[in-house]
Amino acid sequence: MNASKKKFKIMGTLFVMAIAVAMAAGAAYPATVISANAESAMSEAAFAETANNVGIEVLADTSFNRDHLLSGHSYDTTPLSEFARRPVYGAYDLSQIRVGDIIYEEVDNSPEGGHAAIVSDISHDSYYGKYIQTIEVTPEKGVTYGFLDDLRICEFKSGVCYLNASNSDHRALAVEFCRVQLGKGYWYDTDNTPLDDEEYQPDWYSSELIHAGYKAGMGRGIMAGTTDDNHMLPHHLFDTWETETRIHYMDVYPEIKIETNAAKWTFSVKNNTGKPIVVQYNTKLCFEGDAETWNTDKLKNISKVSLGDGVTKSIRVTTNVFATTAVFSWKTSMGGEYKRFITYANELSTSGAMTVKHAMVNATEND
């Protein structure tokens, strides 16, 4: 899949992508959620102080919710009581993910300015069936388990990469090191002390733990040309020639480029999802608000084209008085609900430049 060849582009701005997700609660089970040791996590006051010391604004948006976190308890079959919601799959090709892969997330409210996790199991049993299990460190829970799914990738703008110098033994040892740390606390070091990399450390931050895991597994840490011996931030794991990207959150959105323009604009539209899809588009330019929400009350000229994985096709879109936006989308079922992935562009230029945006909205089987 060509997405594995792309390097993950680091975005400089932190923001929360609002996505409405309504998930079924499942069968009635005990409501108690087993949580990590509360004393092991960083206190709210200490967290705020740390964020202030490193000059990072902590997002106050109460909608920020890592509902994909579990606890630090190990289960052969993870029970319902561990889950805040059901893991959902169907949009991304996650079959290429391997144990030891590294997850980077742009959207985060920790003082690290991002978040990192490591894949500990690609097919872990649970009440909901198989899921991709992670180990990660958060201010709220310390070192804990979590899961990777399509909603998390979209909401937190995630990428999954691998260390290209590592083999399966290295990756397994890195994961085992991280597993031993389960239940320990969170702390982001701001005192310019050397990176923690010993098993006995009492606390970690997300990317520091992964760096230490690979140092245990390979005999050295992850090279990062933009860091020093005292810091290993999440994005440093990707700002290095040593990692290659397997999954990028942008893979589910149609990739578009301007080919020609006249009375009709011609766009090349590419499918990077890893599977065949049907792309729907408005054959005329439309208004941005209608494109962003896929407003079929206003999008009256919808057509479609089938695209195989990695296939690019040329699509022509005509001008439409004052409308200036081209829109392309496809939909898929995720956890029993349909989601539509939209790519839309305005500020179209004869030079080929344009402003491209993306959105994910709820859909129905027949819309």
C-alpha positions in Angstrom: 0.0 0.0 0.0 1.4 3.3 -1.0 0.5 5.0 2.3 3.3 3.0 3.9 5.8 5.0 1.8 4.6 8.3 3.2 6.4 10.0 6.0 4.1 11.4 8.7 3.8 15.1 8.4 3.9 16.8 11.7 1.3 19.6 12.1 2.3 22.5 14.3 -1.2 23.4 15.7 -3.0 21.5 18.4 -6.7 21.3 18.1 -9.5 19.0 18.9 -11.5 17.5 16.0 -15.1 17.3 17.1 -16.7 14.0 16.1 -20.1 12.9 17.2 -20.0 9.2 18.0 -23.0 7.3 19.4 -22.1 3.8 20.3 -24.3 1.0 21.6 -23.6 0.1 25.3 -23.9 -3.6 24.7 -25.2 -6.2 27.2 -25.8 -5.4 30.8 -22.7 -6.1 32.8 -21.4 -4.7 36.2 -20.9 -1.0 35.8 -17.7 -0.8 37.8 -14.7 0.1 35.6 -11.4 -1.3 36.8 -8.9 1.6 36.7 -5.2 2.1 37.1 -3.8 3.0 40.5 -5.0 6.6 41.0 -1.9 7.4 43.1 0.4 6.5 40.2 -1.0 9.2 37.9 0.2 12.8 37.9 -2.0 15.0 40.0 -4.0 17.7 38.3 -2.1 20.5 40.0 1.3 19.0 39.1 0.1 18.4 35.6 -0.9 22.1 35.2 2.4 23.2 36.7 4.4 21.0 34.4 2.5 22.3 31.3 3.1 25.9 32.5 6.8 25.3 33.0 7.3 24.1 29.4 5.1 26.8 27.9 2.4 24.7 26.5 -1.3 25.6 26.7 -3.4 22.8 28.1 -6.6 22.5 26.2 -9.6 23.3 28.4 -12.1 21.7 26.0 -14.2 19.3 28.1 -15.0 17.2 25.0 -11.4 15.9 25.0 -11.9 12.3 26.0 -9.5 9.4 25.6 -12.3 6.9 25.7 -10.0 4.3 24.2 -8.0 3.9 27.4 -8.4 0.7 29.5 -6.6 -0.1 32.8 -3.2 -1.5 33.8 -4.7 -4.9 34.5 -3.8 -7.8 32.1 -6.6 -10.1 30.9 -6.5 -13.0 28.5 -9.9 -11.8 27.5 -10.6 -8.2 28.2 -14.0 -7.8 29.9 -16.8 -5.4 29.1 -16.1 -3.5 32.3 -12.8 -2.3 30.9 -14.3 -0.5 27.9 -15.7 3.0 27.9 -16.9 2.2 24.3 -16.7 -0.5 21.7 -13.6 -0.6 19.4 -14.8 0.0 15.8 -13.1 -1.0 12.6 -13.9 -0.9 8.9 -12.4 2.3 7.4 -8.6 1.8 7.7 -6.5 -1.1 6.5 -5.0 -2.1 9.9 -3.9 -5.5 8.8 -0.4 -4.2 8.2 0.1 -3.2 11.8 2.6 -5.3 13.8 3.5 -5.7 17.5 5.9 -3.0 18.5 4.6 -0.4 16.0 4.6 3.1 17.4 1.5 5.4 17.4 1.9 9.1 17.2 -1.1 11.5 17.8 -1.2 15.2 16.9 -4.2 16.0 19.0 -3.4 15.9 22.7 -3.7 18.0 25.8 -0.6 16.8 27.7 2.5 19.0 28.2 4.3 16.8 25.7 2.5 18.5 22.8 1.4 15.2 21.3 1.0 11.6 22.4 2.7 8.2 21.6 1.8 4.6 22.3 3.2 1.2 21.4 1.2 -1.7 19.9 1.3 -4.6 22.4 -1.1 -7.1 20.6 -2.6 -7.0 17.2 -5.4 -9.4 18.0 -6.3 -9.4 21.6 -9.5 -11.2 22.8 -12.2 -9.2 24.5 -15.9 -9.1 25.2 -16.3 -7.2 21.9 -14.1 -9.6 19.9 -10.5 -9.0 18.7 -9.0 -5.6 19.0 -5.5 -3.9 18.7 -4.1 -3.5 22.2 -1.7 -0.7 23.1 0.5 0.3 26.1 0.7 4.0 26.7 1.3 6.7 29.4 -1.2 9.5 30.1 -1.5 12.1 32.9 -4.8 10.7 33.9 -3.9 7.0 34.3 -0.1 6.6 34.2 1.1 3.5 32.3 -1.9 1.7 31.1 -3.4 -0.4 28.4 -5.5 1.1 25.6 -6.8 0.2 22.1 -6.3 1.5 18.6 -9.3 1.7 16.3 -10.6 3.8 13.4 -12.3 6.4 15.6 -9.2 7.0 17.6 -7.1 7.4 14.4 -9.6 10.0 13.1 -10.3 11.9 16.2 -6.7 12.2 17.5 -5.1 12.5 14.0 -3.0 9.4 14.5 -0.2 7.8 12.5 1.3 4.4 13.0 5.0 3.8 12.1 7.7 1.2 12.7 11.4 1.4 13.4 13.0 0.1 10.2 16.2 -1.1 12.0 14.2 -3.4 14.3 13.2 -7.0 13.9 10.5 -9.0 15.6 12.7 -9.9 18.6 13.6 -6.2 19.2 9.9 -5.2 19.0 8.8 -8.0 21.3 11.5 -7.0 23.9 10.4 -3.3 23.7 6.8 -4.3 24.3 7.7 -6.5 27.3 9.8 -3.7 28.8 6.7 -1.4 28.5 4.4 -4.1 30.0 6.6 -4.4 33.1 5.9 -0.6 33.7 2.1 -1.0 33.8 0.7 0.8 36.8 3.5 3.3 37.2 2.9 7.0 37.1 3.1 9.9 34.6 5.7 12.6 34.8 7.0 14.9 32.1 10.5 15.9 33.1 11.3 19.6 32.8 14.5 19.8 34.8 16.8 18.8 31.9 17.8 15.6 33.6 18.8 12.8 31.2 16.1 10.6 29.7 14.9 7.8 32.0 15.6 4.4 30.4 15.9 2.0 33.3 13.3 -0.5 34.3 13.2 0.8 37.9 12.0 4.3 37.0 8.9 5.2 39.0 7.2 7.3 36.3 7.3 8.1 32.6 5.9 10.2 29.8 4.6 8.6 26.6 7.4 8.9 24.2 10.1 8.4 26.9 8.7 5.0 27.7 8.8 3.9 24.1 12.4 5.2 23.7 13.4 3.2 26.8 11.6 0.1 25.5 13.5 0.1 22.3 16.7 0.8 24.1 16.1 -2.4 26.2 15.1 -4.3 23.0 17.9 -3.1 20.7 20.6 -2.0 23.0 20.1 1.6 22.0 17.2 4.1 21.8 15.5 5.7 18.9 17.6 8.2 17.0 16.0 11.6 16.7 17.9 14.4 15.0 15.7 17.1 16.5 16.1 16.1 20.2 18.9 15.8 22.7 19.7 13.5 25.5 17.2 15.1 27.8 14.0 15.1 25.8 12.2 12.6 23.5 8.9 14.2 22.6 6.2 12.2 20.7 6.9 13.8 17.3 10.6 13.1 17.7 9.7 9.5 17.1 8.7 10.5 13.6 11.2 13.3 12.9 13.8 10.7 12.1 14.9 8.6 9.1 14.7 5.6 11.3 10.9 5.3 11.2 8.5 4.6 8.3 4.8 5.1 8.3 2.3 2.3 7.9 -0.9 4.1 8.6 -1.8 7.8 8.3 -5.1 9.3 9.5 -5.4 11.0 6.0 -5.5 7.6 4.3 -9.3 7.4 4.5 -9.9 10.7 2.8 -9.8 10.9 -1.0 -6.6 12.6 -2.1 -7.1 15.3 -4.8 -5.0 17.4 -7.1 -5.9 19.9 -9.8 -5.0 18.7 -13.3 -6.6 21.3 -15.5 -9.1 24.2 -15.4 -11.3 26.0 -17.8 -15.1 26.0 -17.9 -14.6 22.7 -16.0 -12.0 21.9 -13.3 -10.4 18.5 -13.7 -9.2 16.8 -10.4 -7.2 13.7 -10.0 -8.8 11.7 -7.2 -6.8 8.9 -5.5 -7.8 6.1 -3.2 -5.3 5.4 -0.4 -7.6 3.3 1.8 -6.2 -0.1 1.1 -9.4 -1.4 -0.4 -11.8 -0.6 -3.3 -14.2 2.3 -2.6 -17.0 4.2 -4.3 -16.3 8.0 -4.4 -19.3 10.3 -4.6 -18.8 13.9 -5.8 -20.8 16.9 -6.8 -20.4 17.5 -10.5 -20.7 21.2 -10.0 -18.8 23.5 -7.6 -20.7 24.1 -4.4 -20.6 26.2 -1.2 -18.1 25.2 1.5 -20.7 24.7 4.3 -22.6 22.3 2.1 -19.4 20.4 1.2 -18.3 20.1 4.8 -21.5 18.6 6.0 -22.4 16.7 2.8 -25.7 18.6 2.7 -27.7 16.6 0.1 -30.5 19.2 0.2 -28.1 21.5 -1.6 -25.8 19.1 -3.4 -28.1 18.3 -6.3 -25.6 17.0 -8.8 -24.1 14.0 -7.1 -22.3 11.4 -9.2 -20.0 8.5 -8.3 -17.0 6.6 -9.5 -15.4 3.3 -8.4 -11.8 3.4 -7.3 -9.6 0.4 -6.6 -6.9 0.6 -3.9 -4.2 3.0 -5.0 -6.1 3.9 -8.2 -6.3 7.5 -9.4 -9.0 8.8 -11.8 -9.7 12.1 -13.4 -13.0 13.8 -12.5 -14.4 16.9 -14.1 -16.4 19.5 -12.0 -18.1 22.4 -13.7 -18.3 26.0 -12.5 -21.4 27.1 -10.7 -22.0 30.9 -10.5 -20.7 32.0 -7.0 -19.9 28.6 -5.6 -16.2 27.9 -5.3 -15.8 24.5 -3.5 -15.2 21.0 -5.0 -16.2 18.0 -2.8 -15.5 14.3 -2.9 -16.4 11.6 -0.3 -17.1 8.0 0.4 -18.8 6.1 3.2 -18.3 2.9 5.2 -19.8 1.0 8.1 -17.9 1.4 11.4 -19.2 -0.5 14.4 -22.6 -0.8 12.9 -22.8 2.9 12.0 -22.1 4.6 8.7 -19.5 7.3 8.5 -18.7 9.5 5.5 -15.2 10.8 4.9 -15.1 14.1 3.0 -12.4 15.9 1.1 -13.3 19.4 -0.1 -11.3 22.2 -1.6 -11.7 25.9 -2.4 -9.5 28.8 -3.3 -8.8 26.9 -6.5 -6.0 28.4 -8.6 -4.9 28.0 -12.2 -1.4 27.2 -10.8 -2.8 24.0 -9.2 -2.9 25.5 -5.7 -6.0 25.1 -3.5 -7.0 24.9 0.1 -7.9 21.3 1.0 -10.0 20.4 4.1 -11.4 17.2 5.5 -14.4 16.2 7.6 -16.0 13.0 8.9 -19.8 13.0 9.4 -22.5 10.5 10.2 -24.1 8.8 7.2 -26.8 6.2 6.4 -26.7 3.1 4.3 -28.8 4.7 1.6 -27.7 8.4 1.5 
